[in-house]
Amino acid sequence: MTKQTAQFDQKLPIIAIVGRVNVGKSTLFNKLTQGNKAIMSTIPGTTRTSNEGLISWRGKHTKLIDTGGLTFEDEVIFENEILEQSERAMKIADVILFVTDAETGILPQEYELAKRMRRIITKPVILIANKADSKKKEMNIYGPDYAKLGLGDAFPVSAVSGKNIGELLDTIYKKLHTTKIRPKLIKEIEPINI
């Protein structure tokens, strides 16, 4: 599905992953990039800086940015920096993946992020309900809380098990075909030397 590259082609479309803490953004990033670059932890706020990776799907490539988890609480260390980082990623992205947690449902942080998104962007957003590992958890996304976000129907996935990841990638690439910059073939991909 994907490989990492030392230098990204600057003409590739950009996908940004945003959301509150502990919804599985880094797990989704690792699944989409088929790597382990993003640190995954049950401790809220582990991701503090953005990660960049490369997605390869059906022979075409895009850039992926994983941002830190938002809390919208002033007393959280680096919260303002993470918010600025997320807003920058959303502004440069061609498609935004707004990740939520199907287990816990929609919390006030999601409403705040959705409100901010509507003020600063007018680009495709895919609302993702991660951790939808079972039918019971998946049913949580069809309640009124998700509809109140005003971002359309949630796309159920499980970044851990890979459930619906192929379908998600098809949806992302379909949205990218409506943007100015489209996924591209890259002839040679070099591994990152760390």
Secondary structure, DSSP 8 states (H G I E B T S, - for coil): -----SS--TTS-EEEEE-BTTSSHHHHHHHHHTS--S---SSTT---S-EEEEEEETTEEEEEEE---B---TTSTTHHHHHHHHHHHHHH-SEEEEEEETTT---HHHHHHHHHHHHH--S-EEEEEE---SHHHHHGGGSHHHHHTTS-S-EE-BTTTTBTHHHHHHHHHHHHTTSSS--B--S-------
